[in-house]
Amino acid sequence: MSKAKTEANKTRVFILKEQDAKIRFSMKSKRHPVIIAKAGEFLFDEDDTKITLLRCEETLFPNDIEGKQMQHVVYLKDINQVDRWTK
């Protein structure tokens, strides 16, 4: 993904986080193509920015069979698209 697309996704996530909105994260991975979550904190301590996703009742995180995992960390570069989630 281009750096411009990654920066655009980061900006969208910042805005939706401020609005406390549920976000539809379209992932590059075909194994878990969509995750519905709220945005948590950004982790800028490495070369690639990570974001903590906070669980919503509408989805399960990867490798969470029982639905008990409350947070999941992903690289921003692994997110294909970010949109406000609406029912």
N, C-alpha and C positions, 0 to 999 in steps of 0.2 A: 504494500500500500504506500502511496506517496506520502511524503511528510506533510504536505498541505492538507490531505484528507484526514490524517491523524490529528493535526491541529484543529481542524474544523470539528471533528468528533469531540475533542477535549473541550472546546468552547461550548458545544451543545450540552455536554454533560455538566459543566459548571453552571450554566443557566438553569437547566432542569433541576439540578441539586438545590439551587437557591430557592426554587419554587416548591421544593419538597414533593416533586412529581415522581410517579412510577415511570420507569424508563424501559423501553424495549431495546435491548442490545442484540443486534444481529451479528453473530459471531462468524468468523471465517471458517471455523471448524464445522464440518458436516455432521459430526457426532452430537454436538449441542448447538444447533444453528441459531436458536433464539433463547435469551434469558430475560425474564421480567424481574427487575430489581430496582431498588433505590440506590443512588450513588452515595458511597461513603467517602472516606478520605483518599486523597491522592498521595502516592508514594513516589517522591522525586529523587530518592537516594541512589538510583542507578542510572545507567545510560538511557534505558527505556522506562518511561513512566508507567506505573501500575495504578490501578484503581481498585478499591475495595467495594464490592457489590454487597448490598444488604438485602437479605431474603424477603420476598413478598410471597403471599400465599398462592399466587398464580403459577409458581414455577419451582422446580427443584434444581439445585446446582449439580454440575457434573460430579459423579462419584458419590452422591448423597442419596442413597437408596431409601432411607427412612424419613427424609425430610427434616432432619434435626440440625443440619448445618445452617448457621445463621449468617455467615459471611463467606465470601469467595473472592479471591484476588486474581485479577487478570491483567495482562499487559494491554495497554491502550492500542498497541499496534495489532492485536489479535481481534479487535472489534471492527467489523465491516461498516456498520451503520448504527446511528443512535437516533431514536425518535421517542416522543412522548407516547406512553401507552394509554390507550383508551379502550374501554370494554366495548 
